[in-house]
Amino acid sequence: MKQEYKILLIGLLAVGLLDTLGSIASRQLDFNYSFLSPISFIIYGTTAFLSARQKDLKTGVLFAAILGFFDSTIGWKLSLLLDANTGDINNQASTGLWIIITILMTGFAALAGLIGGGLTRIIKKKSTNAQHRL
């Protein structure tokens, strides 16, 4: 298996674990599950950073978008099944709302991937410039 696909698989596992453990913890420790959203975006960006370093920026952004799609579909279902504490927010959505949220989450994840993957380019550029100075 190519290295970038291993990175994607690890990202999918990380998002799945966050959704599962976060749902249980939010209920047990009485905090709003949505507070874990920044961690999801860190996972998207990190996955993009690592996969862009292995292959290219396009792959990093695509993999982050895949994670966002996974999180807004399978992850949401996991949070429903595990009865995550969402406060006063009704976690049941109509099909239309679910589609809109999935599109938005995939887009935001791709943006996080663009930022994470873009950091790879900045770091490569700085290291290349530093090597030329030596």
N, CA, C and O atoms as CSV, one atom per row, in Angstrom:
chain,resi,resn,atom,element,x,y,z
A,1,MET,N,N,0.850,-1.175,0.000
A,1,MET,CA,C,0.000,0.000,0.000
A,1,MET,C,C,0.898,1.242,0.000
A,1,MET,O,O,1.885,1.314,0.733
A,2,LYS,N,N,0.532,2.218,-0.841
A,2,LYS,CA,C,1.296,3.446,-0.922
A,2,LYS,C,C,1.185,4.224,0.388
A,2,LYS,O,O,0.171,4.166,1.084
A,3,GLN,N,N,2.249,4.948,0.700
A,3,GLN,CA,C,2.328,5.682,1.964
A,3,GLN,C,C,1.169,6.669,2.142
A,3,GLN,O,O,0.629,6.791,3.241
A,4,GLU,N,N,0.783,7.373,1.070
A,4,GLU,CA,C,-0.286,8.364,1.212
A,4,GLU,C,C,-1.630,7.712,1.548
A,4,GLU,O,O,-2.463,8.325,2.216
A,5,TYR,N,N,-1.845,6.485,1.094
A,5,TYR,CA,C,-3.086,5.781,1.432
A,5,TYR,C,C,-3.078,5.316,2.880
A,5,TYR,O,O,-4.127,5.239,3.519
A,6,LYS,N,N,-1.906,5.010,3.391
A,6,LYS,CA,C,-1.788,4.682,4.816
A,6,LYS,C,C,-2.143,5.906,5.655
A,6,LYS,O,O,-2.812,5.799,6.683
A,7,ILE,N,N,-1.685,7.064,5.202
A,7,ILE,CA,C,-2.004,8.305,5.913
A,7,ILE,C,C,-3.510,8.544,5.903
A,7,ILE,O,O,-4.081,8.914,6.929
A,8,LEU,N,N,-4.161,8.337,4.758
A,8,LEU,CA,C,-5.618,8.487,4.676
A,8,LEU,C,C,-6.319,7.519,5.622
A,8,LEU,O,O,-7.246,7.906,6.334
A,9,LEU,N,N,-5.886,6.280,5.631
A,9,LEU,CA,C,-6.492,5.274,6.508
A,9,LEU,C,C,-6.342,5.668,7.976
A,9,LEU,O,O,-7.286,5.534,8.755
A,10,ILE,N,N,-5.168,6.148,8.354
A,10,ILE,CA,C,-4.950,6.588,9.734
A,10,ILE,C,C,-5.857,7.777,10.046
A,10,ILE,O,O,-6.408,7.858,11.144
A,11,GLY,N,N,-6.021,8.703,9.094
A,11,GLY,CA,C,-6.923,9.839,9.283
A,11,GLY,C,C,-8.358,9.387,9.484
A,11,GLY,O,O,-9.059,9.901,10.356
A,12,LEU,N,N,-8.798,8.426,8.680
A,12,LEU,CA,C,-10.157,7.894,8.833
A,12,LEU,C,C,-10.343,7.241,10.199
A,12,LEU,O,O,-11.377,7.417,10.844
A,13,LEU,N,N,-9.340,6.491,10.632
A,13,LEU,CA,C,-9.412,5.860,11.957
A,13,LEU,C,C,-9.438,6.913,13.064
A,13,LEU,O,O,-10.179,6.775,14.038
A,14,ALA,N,N,-8.629,7.965,12.913
A,14,ALA,CA,C,-8.588,9.030,13.923
A,14,ALA,C,C,-9.940,9.731,14.025
A,14,ALA,O,O,-10.421,9.992,15.127
A,15,VAL,N,N,-10.551,10.037,12.888
A,15,VAL,CA,C,-11.865,10.690,12.898
A,15,VAL,C,C,-12.908,9.749,13.509
A,15,VAL,O,O,-13.731,10.174,14.320
A,16,GLY,N,N,-12.873,8.489,13.125
A,16,GLY,CA,C,-13.818,7.512,13.684
A,16,GLY,C,C,-13.668,7.355,15.187
A,16,GLY,O,O,-14.658,7.273,15.913
A,17,LEU,N,N,-12.415,7.314,15.652
A,17,LEU,CA,C,-12.173,7.219,17.101
A,17,LEU,C,C,-12.637,8.475,17.822
A,17,LEU,O,O,-13.233,8.395,18.896
A,18,LEU,N,N,-12.364,9.635,17.234
A,18,LEU,CA,C,-12.808,10.885,17.849
A,18,LEU,C,C,-14.329,10.911,17.951
A,18,LEU,O,O,-14.873,11.299,18.985
A,19,ASP,N,N,-15.013,10.503,16.896
A,19,ASP,CA,C,-16.476,10.485,16.923
A,19,ASP,C,C,-17.007,9.502,17.964
A,19,ASP,O,O,-17.951,9.803,18.695
A,20,THR,N,N,-16.398,8.344,18.019
A,20,THR,CA,C,-16.857,7.321,18.964
A,20,THR,C,C,-16.559,7.703,20.408
A,20,THR,O,O,-17.459,7.765,21.246
A,21,LEU,N,N,-15.275,7.959,20.687
A,21,LEU,CA,C,-14.897,8.275,22.067
A,21,LEU,C,C,-15.452,9.628,22.498
A,21,LEU,O,O,-15.824,9.811,23.657
A,22,GLY,N,N,-15.507,10.578,21.558
A,22,GLY,CA,C,-16.056,11.891,21.883
A,22,GLY,C,C,-17.531,11.826,22.222
A,22,GLY,O,O,-17.991,12.527,23.124
A,23,SER,N,N,-18.274,11.002,21.521
A,23,SER,CA,C,-19.706,10.843,21.810
A,23,SER,C,C,-19.917,10.282,23.205
A,23,SER,O,O,-20.743,10.775,23.973
A,24,ILE,N,N,-19.160,9.248,23.516
A,24,ILE,CA,C,-19.283,8.621,24.843
A,24,ILE,C,C,-18.843,9.592,25.933
A,24,ILE,O,O,-19.523,9.750,26.947
A,25,ALA,N,N,-17.699,10.242,25.718
A,25,ALA,CA,C,-17.179,11.174,26.723
A,25,ALA,C,C,-18.113,12.367,26.917
A,25,ALA,O,O,-18.299,12.819,28.047
A,26,SER,N,N,-18.698,12.882,25.846
A,26,SER,CA,C,-19.585,14.043,25.977
A,26,SER,C,C,-20.801,13.712,26.831
A,26,SER,O,O,-21.304,14.550,27.580
A,27,ARG,N,N,-21.250,12.499,26.704
A,27,ARG,CA,C,-22.410,12.067,27.499
A,27,ARG,C,C,-21.996,11.813,28.951
A,27,ARG,O,O,-22.681,12.247,29.877
A,28,GLN,N,N,-20.885,11.115,29.148
A,28,GLN,CA,C,-20.437,10.753,30.492
A,28,GLN,C,C,-19.947,11.966,31.298
A,28,GLN,O,O,-20.201,12.072,32.498
A,29,LEU,N,N,-19.237,12.883,30.612
A,29,LEU,CA,C,-18.635,14.027,31.298
A,29,LEU,C,C,-19.466,15.307,31.153
A,29,LEU,O,O,-19.075,16.370,31.637
A,30,ASP,N,N,-20.612,15.190,30.484
A,30,ASP,CA,C,-21.580,16.275,30.340
A,30,ASP,C,C,-20.970,17.539,29.728
A,30,ASP,O,O,-21.013,18.611,30.332
A,31,PHE,N,N,-20.401,17.406,28.519
A,31,PHE,CA,C,-19.973,18.566,27.746
A,31,PHE,C,C,-20.548,18.444,26.342
A,31,PHE,O,O,-20.903,17.351,25.900
A,32,ASN,N,N,-20.635,19.554,25.657
A,32,ASN,CA,C,-21.235,19.571,24.327
A,32,ASN,C,C,-20.277,18.940,23.320
A,32,ASN,O,O,-19.130,19.368,23.189
A,33,TYR,N,N,-20.743,17.949,22.632
A,33,TYR,CA,C,-19.966,17.199,21.637
A,33,TYR,C,C,-19.383,18.108,20.554
A,33,TYR,O,O,-18.316,17.818,20.011
A,34,SER,N,N,-20.071,19.195,20.240
A,34,SER,CA,C,-19.594,20.092,19.183
A,34,SER,C,C,-18.280,20.778,19.551
A,34,SER,O,O,-17.596,21.295,18.669
A,35,PHE,N,N,-17.911,20.793,20.836
A,35,PHE,CA,C,-16.633,21.375,21.252
A,35,PHE,C,C,-15.445,20.590,20.683
A,35,PHE,O,O,-14.317,21.081,20.704
A,36,LEU,N,N,-15.684,19.391,20.183
A,36,LEU,CA,C,-14.613,18.567,19.619
A,36,LEU,C,C,-14.346,18.887,18.149
A,36,LEU,O,O,-13.414,18.344,17.556
A,37,SER,N,N,-15.153,19.762,17.565
A,37,SER,CA,C,-14.981,20.107,16.144
A,37,SER,C,C,-13.570,20.590,15.793
A,37,SER,O,O,-13.035,20.175,14.765
A,38,PRO,N,N,-12.952,21.447,16.603
A,38,PRO,CA,C,-11.582,21.869,16.251
A,38,PRO,C,C,-10.597,20.706,16.132
A,38,PRO,O,O,-9.663,20.754,15.331
A,39,ILE,N,N,-10.809,19.679,16.922
A,39,ILE,CA,C,-9.917,18.509,16.834
A,39,ILE,C,C,-10.101,17.824,15.482
A,39,ILE,O,O,-9.131,17.365,14.880
A,40,SER,N,N,-11.342,17.756,15.007
A,40,SER,CA,C,-11.594,17.191,13.675
A,40,SER,C,C,-10.831,17.969,12.610
A,40,SER,O,O,-10.206,17.374,11.733
A,41,PHE,N,N,-10.882,19.300,12.686
A,41,PHE,CA,C,-10.200,20.124,11.689
A,41,PHE,C,C,-8.682,19.970,11.776
A,41,PHE,O,O,-7.988,20.051,10.763
A,42,ILE,N,N,-8.176,19.752,12.974
A,42,ILE,CA,C,-6.736,19.475,13.124
A,42,ILE,C,C,-6.389,18.156,12.448
A,42,ILE,O,O,-5.347,18.047,11.802
A,43,ILE,N,N,-7.248,17.158,12.589
A,43,ILE,CA,C,-7.020,15.868,11.929
A,43,ILE,C,C,-7.053,16.040,10.418
A,43,ILE,O,O,-6.207,15.481,9.719
A,44,TYR,N,N,-8.017,16.808,9.897
A,44,TYR,CA,C,-8.095,17.038,8.449
A,44,TYR,C,C,-6.811,17.710,7.952
A,44,TYR,O,O,-6.213,17.273,6.969
A,45,GLY,N,N,-6.400,18.771,8.638
A,45,GLY,CA,C,-5.214,19.512,8.222
A,45,GLY,C,C,-3.940,18.709,8.318
A,45,GLY,O,O,-3.077,18.789,7.445
A,46,THR,N,N,-3.821,17.929,9.384
A,46,THR,CA,C,-2.632,17.098,9.570
A,46,THR,C,C,-2.555,16.009,8.511
A,46,THR,O,O,-1.482,15.731,7.975
A,47,THR,N,N,-3.678,15.401,8.215
A,47,THR,CA,C,-3.713,14.379,7.164
A,47,THR,C,C,-3.304,14.986,5.827
A,47,THR,O,O,-2.531,14.390,5.076
A,48,ALA,N,N,-3.824,16.171,5.535
A,48,ALA,CA,C,-3.461,16.848,4.285
A,48,ALA,C,C,-1.978,17.203,4.266
A,48,ALA,O,O,-1.305,17.029,3.250
A,49,PHE,N,N,-1.476,17.697,5.383
A,49,PHE,CA,C,-0.057,18.061,5.476
A,49,PHE,C,C,0.829,16.847,5.176
A,49,PHE,O,O,1.752,16.924,4.365
A,50,LEU,N,N,0.537,15.743,5.834
A,50,LEU,CA,C,1.370,14.540,5.672
A,50,LEU,C,C,1.237,13.934,4.273
A,50,LEU,O,O,2.229,13.501,3.686
A,51,SER,N,N,0.018,13.904,3.745
A,51,SER,CA,C,-0.156,13.312,2.416
A,51,SER,C,C,0.382,14.236,1.322
A,51,SER,O,O,0.872,13.752,0.302
A,52,ALA,N,N,0.301,15.554,1.514
A,52,ALA,CA,C,0.887,16.489,0.540
A,52,ALA,C,C,2.409,16.378,0.561
A,52,ALA,O,O,3.063,16.537,-0.470
A,53,ARG,N,N,2.961,16.109,1.724
A,53,ARG,CA,C,4.408,15.910,1.832
A,53,ARG,C,C,4.832,14.638,1.106
A,53,ARG,O,O,5.912,14.584,0.517
A,54,GLN,N,N,3.984,13.618,1.148
A,54,GLN,CA,C,4.277,12.352,0.475
A,54,GLN,C,C,4.074,12.448,-1.029
A,54,GLN,O,O,4.867,11.919,-1.808
A,55,LYS,N,N,2.994,13.135,-1.434
A,55,LYS,CA,C,2.653,13.151,-2.857
A,55,LYS,C,C,2.549,14.567,-3.391
A,55,LYS,O,O,3.508,15.079,-3.968
A,56,ASP,N,N,1.373,15.227,-3.206
A,56,ASP,CA,C,1.210,16.599,-3.675
A,56,ASP,C,C,0.038,17.261,-2.961
A,56,ASP,O,O,-0.712,16.616,-2.229
A,57,LEU,N,N,-0.101,18.573,-3.192
A,57,LEU,CA,C,-1.141,19.359,-2.533
A,57,LEU,C,C,-2.537,18.872,-2.912
A,57,LEU,O,O,-3.423,18.814,-2.059
A,58,LYS,N,N,-2.738,18.528,-4.162
A,58,LYS,CA,C,-4.044,18.050,-4.635
A,58,LYS,C,C,-4.494,16.815,-3.845
A,58,LYS,O,O,-5.658,16.706,-3.459
A,59,THR,N,N,-3.575,15.906,-3.614
A,59,THR,CA,C,-3.885,14.700,-2.833
A,59,THR,C,C,-4.234,15.065,-1.398
A,59,THR,O,O,-5.167,14.503,-0.826
A,60,GLY,N,N,-3.494,16.000,-0.811
A,60,GLY,CA,C,-3.773,16.426,0.559
A,60,GLY,C,C,-5.157,17.015,0.707
A,60,GLY,O,O,-5.878,16.687,1.649
A,61,VAL,N,N,-5.535,17.882,-0.218
A,61,VAL,CA,C,-6.863,18.507,-0.174
A,61,VAL,C,C,-7.950,17.447,-0.389
A,61,VAL,O,O,-8.968,17.451,0.304
A,62,LEU,N,N,-7.734,16.553,-1.337
A,62,LEU,CA,C,-8.706,15.484,-1.597
A,62,LEU,C,C,-8.891,14.597,-0.374
A,62,LEU,O,O,-10.019,14.260,-0.014
A,63,PHE,N,N,-7.794,14.219,0.265
A,63,PHE,CA,C,-7.888,13.349,1.440
A,63,PHE,C,C,-8.599,14.055,2.598
A,63,PHE,O,O,-9.375,13.430,3.322
A,64,ALA,N,N,-8.338,15.349,2.774
A,64,ALA,CA,C,-9.036,16.102,3.818
A,64,ALA,C,C,-10.531,16.147,3.516
A,64,ALA,O,O,-11.350,16.001,4.424
A,65,ALA,N,N,-10.894,16.347,2.250
A,65,ALA,CA,C,-12.312,16.364,1.863
A,65,ALA,C,C,-12.960,15.003,2.130
A,65,ALA,O,O,-14.106,14.937,2.575
A,66,ILE,N,N,-12.229,13.924,1.860
A,66,ILE,CA,C,-12.749,12.583,2.143
A,66,ILE,C,C,-13.019,12.431,3.635
A,66,ILE,O,O,-14.043,11.875,4.033
A,67,LEU,N,N,-12.095,12.928,4.462
A,67,LEU,CA,C,-12.291,12.852,5.914
A,67,LEU,C,C,-13.511,13.656,6.346
A,67,LEU,O,O,-14.279,13.210,7.198
A,68,GLY,N,N,-13.697,14.848,5.758
A,68,GLY,CA,C,-14.867,15.653,6.087
A,68,GLY,C,C,-16.167,14.969,5.691
A,68,GLY,O,O,-17.154,15.016,6.424
A,69,PHE,N,N,-16.156,14.334,4.522
A,69,PHE,CA,C,-17.337,13.592,4.081
A,69,PHE,C,C,-17.613,12.422,5.028
A,69,PHE,O,O,-18.757,12.192,5.420
A,70,PHE,N,N,-16.573,11.694,5.388
A,70,PHE,CA,C,-16.704,10.573,6.320
A,70,PHE,C,C,-17.255,11.055,7.659
A,70,PHE,O,O,-18.156,10.440,8.229
A,71,ASP,N,N,-16.704,12.155,8.152
A,71,ASP,CA,C,-17.109,12.679,9.457
A,71,ASP,C,C,-18.563,13.146,9.451
A,71,ASP,O,O,-19.281,12.959,10.434
A,72,SER,N,N,-18.995,13.750,8.352
A,72,SER,CA,C,-20.363,14.274,8.298
A,72,SER,C,C,-21.397,13.208,7.936
A,72,SER,O,O,-22.596,13.484,7.965
A,73,THR,N,N,-20.963,12.023,7.604
A,73,THR,CA,C,-21.903,10.931,7.308
A,73,THR,C,C,-21.776,9.842,8.377
A,73,THR,O,O,-22.631,9.725,9.255
A,74,ILE,N,N,-20.728,9.065,8.299
A,74,ILE,CA,C,-20.524,7.966,9.250
A,74,ILE,C,C,-20.337,8.510,10.668
A,74,ILE,O,O,-20.907,7.981,11.622
A,75,GLY,N,N,-19.535,9.568,10.800
A,75,GLY,CA,C,-19.289,10.152,12.122
A,75,GLY,C,C,-20.561,10.674,12.771
A,75,GLY,O,O,-20.784,10.492,13.968
A,76,TRP,N,N,-21.396,11.330,11.957
A,76,TRP,CA,C,-22.662,11.842,12.487
A,76,TRP,C,C,-23.542,10.684,12.934
A,76,TRP,O,O,-24.175,10.752,13.988
A,77,LYS,N,N,-23.582,9.630,12.142
A,77,LYS,CA,C,-24.396,8.464,12.499
A,77,LYS,C,C,-23.888,7.826,13.802
A,77,LYS,O,O,-24.674,7.420,14.658
A,78,LEU,N,N,-22.551,7.748,13.930
A,78,LEU,CA,C,-21.980,7.211,15.167
A,78,LEU,C,C,-22.404,8.051,16.374
A,78,LEU,O,O,-22.766,7.511,17.420
A,79,SER,N,N,-22.355,9.375,16.218
A,79,SER,CA,C,-22.734,10.246,17.333
A,79,SER,C,C,-24.215,10.071,17.693
A,79,SER,O,O,-24.589,10.167,18.862
A,80,LEU,N,N,-25.045,9.816,16.692
A,80,LEU,CA,C,-26.461,9.564,16.963
A,80,LEU,C,C,-26.657,8.235,17.693
A,80,LEU,O,O,-27.398,8.149,18.672
A,81,LEU,N,N,-25.979,7.211,17.196
A,81,LEU,CA,C,-26.108,5.880,17.804
A,81,LEU,C,C,-25.581,5.855,19.237
A,81,LEU,O,O,-26.115,5.146,20.091
A,82,LEU,N,N,-24.530,6.631,19.494
A,82,LEU,CA,C,-23.916,6.655,20.824
A,82,LEU,C,C,-24.487,7.758,21.708
A,82,LEU,O,O,-24.009,7.983,22.819
A,83,ASP,N,N,-25.522,8.448,21.203
A,83,ASP,CA,C,-26.251,9.456,21.972
A,83,ASP,C,C,-25.331,10.546,22.516
A,83,ASP,O,O,-25.315,10.820,23.716
A,84,ALA,N,N,-24.570,11.160,21.621
A,84,ALA,CA,C,-23.668,12.240,22.017
A,84,ALA,C,C,-24.457,13.397,22.616
A,84,ALA,O,O,-25.594,13.659,22.225
A,85,ASN,N,N,-23.842,14.077,23.562
A,85,ASN,CA,C,-24.466,15.238,24.199
A,85,ASN,C,C,-24.321,16.440,23.265
A,85,ASN,O,O,-23.233,17.000,23.133
A,86,THR,N,N,-25.403,16.828,22.629
A,86,THR,CA,C,-25.373,17.973,21.712
A,86,THR,C,C,-26.097,19.174,22.306
A,86,THR,O,O,-26.439,20.111,21.584
A,87,GLY,N,N,-26.327,19.156,23.585
A,87,GLY,CA,C,-27.005,20.274,24.238
A,87,GLY,C,C,-28.441,20.376,23.777
A,87,GLY,O,O,-29.164,19.380,23.738
A,88,ASP,N,N,-28.851,21.577,23.430
A,88,ASP,CA,C,-30.234,21.818,23.007
A,88,ASP,C,C,-30.433,21.612,21.517
A,88,ASP,O,O,-31.543,21.781,21.014
A,89,ILE,N,N,-29.361,21.245,20.793
A,89,ILE,CA,C,-29.453,21.083,19.350
A,89,ILE,C,C,-30.104,19.741,19.028
A,89,ILE,O,O,-29.699,18.700,19.547
A,90,ASN,N,N,-31.115,19.779,18.167
A,90,ASN,CA,C,-31.757,18.557,17.709
A,90,ASN,C,C,-30.837,17.911,16.674
A,90,ASN,O,O,-30.623,18.478,15.602
A,91,ASN,N,N,-30.305,16.763,16.971
A,91,ASN,CA,C,-29.323,16.096,16.115
A,91,ASN,C,C,-29.978,15.327,14.967
A,91,ASN,O,O,-29.277,14.817,14.093
A,92,GLN,N,N,-31.292,15.236,14.956
A,92,GLN,CA,C,-32.010,14.576,13.872
A,92,GLN,C,C,-32.261,15.598,12.772
A,92,GLN,O,O,-32.823,16.661,13.035
A,93,ALA,N,N,-31.857,15.295,11.561
A,93,ALA,CA,C,-32.010,16.259,10.470
A,93,ALA,C,C,-32.778,15.637,9.314
A,93,ALA,O,O,-32.762,14.423,9.113
A,94,SER,N,N,-33.452,16.499,8.559
A,94,SER,CA,C,-34.127,16.038,7.353
A,94,SER,C,C,-33.066,15.665,6.316
A,94,SER,O,O,-31.897,16.023,6.457
A,95,THR,N,N,-33.477,14.960,5.299
A,95,THR,CA,C,-32.532,14.542,4.249
A,95,THR,C,C,-31.886,15.749,3.585
A,95,THR,O,O,-30.682,15.745,3.328
A,96,GLY,N,N,-32.675,16.779,3.306
A,96,GLY,CA,C,-32.137,17.982,2.667
A,96,GLY,C,C,-31.089,18.669,3.530
A,96,GLY,O,O,-30.031,19.058,3.034
A,97,LEU,N,N,-31.379,18.821,4.822
A,97,LEU,CA,C,-30.424,19.449,5.732
A,97,LEU,C,C,-29.163,18.603,5.857
A,97,LEU,O,O,-28.053,19.134,5.887
A,98,TRP,N,N,-29.334,17.302,5.927
A,98,TRP,CA,C,-28.179,16.399,6.020
A,98,TRP,C,C,-27.277,16.560,4.793
A,98,TRP,O,O,-26.054,16.589,4.928
A,99,ILE,N,N,-27.862,16.664,3.610
A,99,ILE,CA,C,-27.077,16.839,2.382
A,99,ILE,C,C,-26.324,18.168,2.416
A,99,ILE,O,O,-25.144,18.221,2.069
A,100,ILE,N,N,-26.996,19.231,2.829
A,100,ILE,CA,C,-26.353,20.546,2.903
A,100,ILE,C,C,-25.191,20.520,3.898
A,100,ILE,O,O,-24.107,21.024,3.606
A,101,ILE,N,N,-25.420,19.937,5.062
A,101,ILE,CA,C,-24.364,19.858,6.075
A,101,ILE,C,C,-23.189,19.031,5.564
A,101,ILE,O,O,-22.034,19.384,5.802
A,102,THR,N,N,-23.470,17.947,4.870
A,102,THR,CA,C,-22.399,17.106,4.317
A,102,THR,C,C,-21.572,17.883,3.297
A,102,THR,O,O,-20.344,17.799,3.298
A,103,ILE,N,N,-22.232,18.630,2.437
A,103,ILE,CA,C,-21.515,19.437,1.435
A,103,ILE,C,C,-20.653,20.494,2.128
A,103,ILE,O,O,-19.488,20.678,1.778
A,104,LEU,N,N,-21.237,21.189,3.115
A,104,LEU,CA,C,-20.492,22.223,3.831
A,104,LEU,C,C,-19.295,21.637,4.589
A,104,LEU,O,O,-18.196,22.189,4.544
A,105,MET,N,N,-19.516,20.529,5.278
A,105,MET,CA,C,-18.421,19.903,6.029
A,105,MET,C,C,-17.304,19.434,5.104
A,105,MET,O,O,-16.126,19.584,5.426
A,106,THR,N,N,-17.665,18.875,3.975
A,106,THR,CA,C,-16.660,18.426,3.010
A,106,THR,C,C,-15.866,19.630,2.502
A,106,THR,O,O,-14.647,19.557,2.351
A,107,GLY,N,N,-16.562,20.733,2.243
A,107,GLY,CA,C,-15.890,21.954,1.797
A,107,GLY,C,C,-14.967,22.538,2.855
A,107,GLY,O,O,-13.835,22.915,2.553
A,108,PHE,N,N,-15.445,22.616,4.099
A,108,PHE,CA,C,-14.596,23.125,5.178
A,108,PHE,C,C,-13.393,22.215,5.420
A,108,PHE,O,O,-12.297,22.691,5.716
A,109,ALA,N,N,-13.602,20.921,5.294
A,109,ALA,CA,C,-12.492,19.983,5.454
A,109,ALA,C,C,-11.472,20.184,4.336
A,109,ALA,O,O,-10.267,20.140,4.581
A,110,ALA,N,N,-11.948,20.405,3.112
A,110,ALA,CA,C,-11.033,20.663,1.991
A,110,ALA,C,C,-10.241,21.946,2.244
A,110,ALA,O,O,-9.054,22.015,1.926
A,111,LEU,N,N,-10.893,22.959,2.815
A,111,LEU,CA,C,-10.201,24.202,3.152
A,111,LEU,C,C,-9.120,23.945,4.207
A,111,LEU,O,O,-8.001,24.445,4.089
A,112,ALA,N,N,-9.460,23.166,5.234
A,112,ALA,CA,C,-8.454,22.798,6.243
A,112,ALA,C,C,-7.316,22.024,5.578
A,112,ALA,O,O,-6.152,22.179,5.948
A,113,GLY,N,N,-7.657,21.198,4.603
A,113,GLY,CA,C,-6.642,20.451,3.859
A,113,GLY,C,C,-5.763,21.357,3.031
A,113,GLY,O,O,-4.562,21.120,2.904
A,114,LEU,N,N,-6.359,22.407,2.461
A,114,LEU,CA,C,-5.587,23.370,1.685
A,114,LEU,C,C,-4.590,24.101,2.586
A,114,LEU,O,O,-3.448,24.345,2.195
A,115,ILE,N,N,-5.031,24.442,3.779
A,115,ILE,CA,C,-4.137,25.107,4.732
A,115,ILE,C,C,-3.028,24.150,5.165
A,115,ILE,O,O,-1.850,24.508,5.148
A,116,GLY,N,N,-3.411,22.929,5.555
A,116,GLY,CA,C,-2.415,21.941,5.988
A,116,GLY,C,C,-1.451,21.571,4.883
A,116,GLY,O,O,-0.243,21.503,5.106
A,117,GLY,N,N,-1.977,21.331,3.689
A,117,GLY,CA,C,-1.129,20.990,2.554
A,117,GLY,C,C,-0.272,22.166,2.125
A,117,GLY,O,O,0.867,21.982,1.696
A,118,GLY,N,N,-0.817,23.385,2.238
A,118,GLY,CA,C,-0.061,24.581,1.901
A,118,GLY,C,C,1.131,24.776,2.817
A,118,GLY,O,O,2.166,25.292,2.395
A,119,LEU,N,N,0.990,24.366,4.070
A,119,LEU,CA,C,2.122,24.446,4.999
A,119,LEU,C,C,3.293,23.592,4.519
A,119,LEU,O,O,4.452,23.939,4.744
A,120,THR,N,N,2.994,22.493,3.867
A,120,THR,CA,C,4.053,21.639,3.314
A,120,THR,C,C,4.873,22.421,2.308
A,120,THR,O,O,6.102,22.357,2.321
A,121,ARG,N,N,4.203,23.156,1.440
A,121,ARG,CA,C,4.911,23.952,0.425
A,121,ARG,C,C,5.773,25.029,1.070
A,121,ARG,O,O,6.907,25.258,0.650
A,122,ILE,N,N,5.233,25.687,2.090
A,122,ILE,CA,C,5.985,26.741,2.774
A,122,ILE,C,C,7.237,26.157,3.428
A,122,ILE,O,O,8.327,26.720,3.328
A,123,ILE,N,N,7.062,25.031,4.091
A,123,ILE,CA,C,8.200,24.394,4.767
A,123,ILE,C,C,9.236,23.930,3.749
A,123,ILE,O,O,10.435,24.120,3.956
A,124,LYS,N,N,8.787,23.324,2.652
A,124,LYS,CA,C,9.724,22.887,1.610
A,124,LYS,C,C,10.478,24.072,1.025
A,124,LYS,O,O,11.682,23.991,0.783
A,125,LYS,N,N,9.766,25.173,0.798
A,125,LYS,CA,C,10.380,26.361,0.209
A,125,LYS,C,C,11.440,26.932,1.147
A,125,LYS,O,O,12.529,27.303,0.709
A,126,LYS,N,N,11.114,27.003,2.450
A,126,LYS,CA,C,12.081,27.523,3.421
A,126,LYS,C,C,13.300,26.633,3.528
A,126,LYS,O,O,14.424,27.126,3.622
A,127,SER,N,N,13.091,25.310,3.515
A,127,SER,CA,C,14.235,24.401,3.622
A,127,SER,C,C,15.091,24.453,2.353
A,127,SER,O,O,16.314,24.333,2.420
A,128,THR,N,N,14.454,24.630,1.216
A,128,THR,CA,C,15.202,24.748,-0.050
A,128,THR,C,C,16.014,26.044,-0.063
A,128,THR,O,O,17.172,26.053,-0.479
A,129,ASN,N,N,15.402,27.134,0.395
A,129,ASN,CA,C,16.123,28.406,0.470
A,129,ASN,C,C,17.280,28.332,1.442
A,129,ASN,O,O,18.346,28.886,1.173
A,130,ALA,N,N,17.095,27.660,2.566
A,130,ALA,CA,C,18.156,27.517,3.559
A,130,ALA,C,C,19.306,26.695,3.000
A,130,ALA,O,O,20.467,26.989,3.284
A,131,GLN,N,N,19.006,25.674,2.215
A,131,GLN,CA,C,20.056,24.848,1.622
A,131,GLN,C,C,20.854,25.622,0.581
A,131,GLN,O,O,22.061,25.423,0.445
A,132,HIS,N,N,20.184,26.501,-0.152
A,132,HIS,CA,C,20.863,27.304,-1.173
A,132,HIS,C,C,21.807,28.326,-0.544
A,132,HIS,O,O,22.807,28.711,-1.151
A,133,ARG,N,N,21.484,28.767,0.681
A,133,ARG,CA,C,22.335,29.737,1.365
A,133,ARG,C,C,23.628,29.104,1.863
A,133,ARG,O,O,24.639,29.786,2.028
A,134,LEU,N,N,23.590,27.795,2.100
A,134,LEU,CA,C,24.779,27.100,2.586
A,134,LEU,C,C,25.699,26.897,1.459
A,134,LEU,O,O,26.776,26.326,1.636
